[in-house]
Amino acid sequence: MQVSLRLTLRMSKHAAGEPNLLIPVRDTWDRVARIDVPVLAVNGALDSPDHIGMAERVASAVANGRATSIDGAAHYPNMERPDAYDKILADFLRTL
C-alpha cells in the first residue's frame, strides 16, 4: 500500500516545484457500494488490465452497475471510437 501511495503522489505532480494537490481518500471502495443510481463504466478493450478491472469492480459493487468494453479502443474510447461510445451511452441513458 505504501509503495502504491508513493507512486500515486509522484504521478499527481506535473513539474518540479508544483504543489501536491492530491487529497488521499482511503475509503473509496467502501463508499462505492452505497451508490444508489445506475452506473455505466465504459473501457476500451485495449486499455490496461488494471483499468478494466477497476471498472468491472465498480460496476459489480453497485446495485445497478454495468461495465462494457469497446473493441479497437484503448484508454479514451469516447475519442477513439466515438460512434461506438455514443451508441453505448445512448442505450444506457434510454434505460433510465
C-alpha positions in Angstrom: 0.0 0.0 0.0 2.7 2.5 0.9 4.6 1.9 -2.4 1.4 2.4 -4.4 0.6 5.6 -2.5 4.1 7.0 -3.1 3.7 6.2 -6.8 0.4 8.0 -6.9 1.8 11.0 -5.2 4.6 11.3 -7.7 2.2 10.9 -10.6 0.0 13.6 -9.2 2.6 16.3 -9.9 3.4 17.5 -13.4 6.5 19.7 -12.8 9.2 20.2 -10.1 8.0 22.7 -7.5 4.4 22.3 -8.4 2.2 21.9 -5.2 0.9 18.4 -4.5 -2.9 18.8 -4.7 -3.6 15.1 -4.2 -6.1 14.5 -1.4 -5.9 10.9 -0.2 -9.3 9.2 0.1 -8.9 6.0 1.9 -12.5 4.6 2.0 -13.3 4.8 -1.7 -14.2 1.1 -2.2 -16.3 1.1 0.9 -18.3 4.1 -0.4 -18.8 2.6 -3.8 -21.3 0.1 -2.5 -23.5 2.9 -1.3 -24.0 4.4 -4.8 -27.8 4.1 -5.5 -28.0 5.3 -9.1 -27.3 3.3 -12.2 -23.6 3.3 -13.2 -22.1 2.6 -16.6 -18.3 2.0 -16.9 -17.0 2.1 -20.4 -13.5 0.9 -21.3 -11.6 0.4 -24.4 -10.9 -3.3 -24.8 -7.2 -2.4 -25.4 -6.9 -0.5 -22.2 -4.6 -1.8 -19.4 -6.0 -4.8 -17.4 -5.9 -2.8 -14.2 -8.2 -0.1 -15.6 -10.6 -2.6 -17.0 -10.5 -4.5 -13.7 -11.3 -1.3 -11.7 -14.3 -0.5 -14.0 -15.6 -4.1 -13.6 -15.1 -3.9 -9.8 -17.1 -0.6 -9.6 -19.8 -2.0 -11.8 -20.1 -5.2 -9.8 -20.1 -3.3 -6.4 -23.0 -1.1 -7.4 -26.6 -2.5 -7.2 -27.4 -1.3 -10.8 -23.9 -1.2 -12.4 -22.6 -2.5 -15.6 -19.3 -2.4 -17.4 -18.6 -2.7 -21.1 -15.6 -2.6 -23.4 -15.3 -1.1 -26.9 -13.2 -3.2 -29.3 -10.5 -1.3 -31.1 -10.2 1.4 -28.4 -7.8 1.8 -25.5 -7.8 4.4 -22.7 -10.1 7.0 -24.4 -12.9 5.1 -26.1 -15.1 8.2 -26.4 -12.4 9.8 -28.6 -11.0 6.7 -30.3 -14.4 5.2 -31.2 -17.0 8.0 -30.7 -19.6 6.1 -32.8 -19.5 3.0 -30.6 -19.2 5.1 -27.4 -22.2 7.3 -28.3 -24.4 4.2 -29.1 -23.5 2.6 -25.8 -24.1 5.7 -23.8 -27.4 6.5 -25.6 -28.6 2.9 -25.0 -27.7 3.2 -21.3 -29.5 6.6 -21.0 -32.6 5.2 -22.5 -32.9 2.7 -19.7 -33.1 5.5 -17.0 
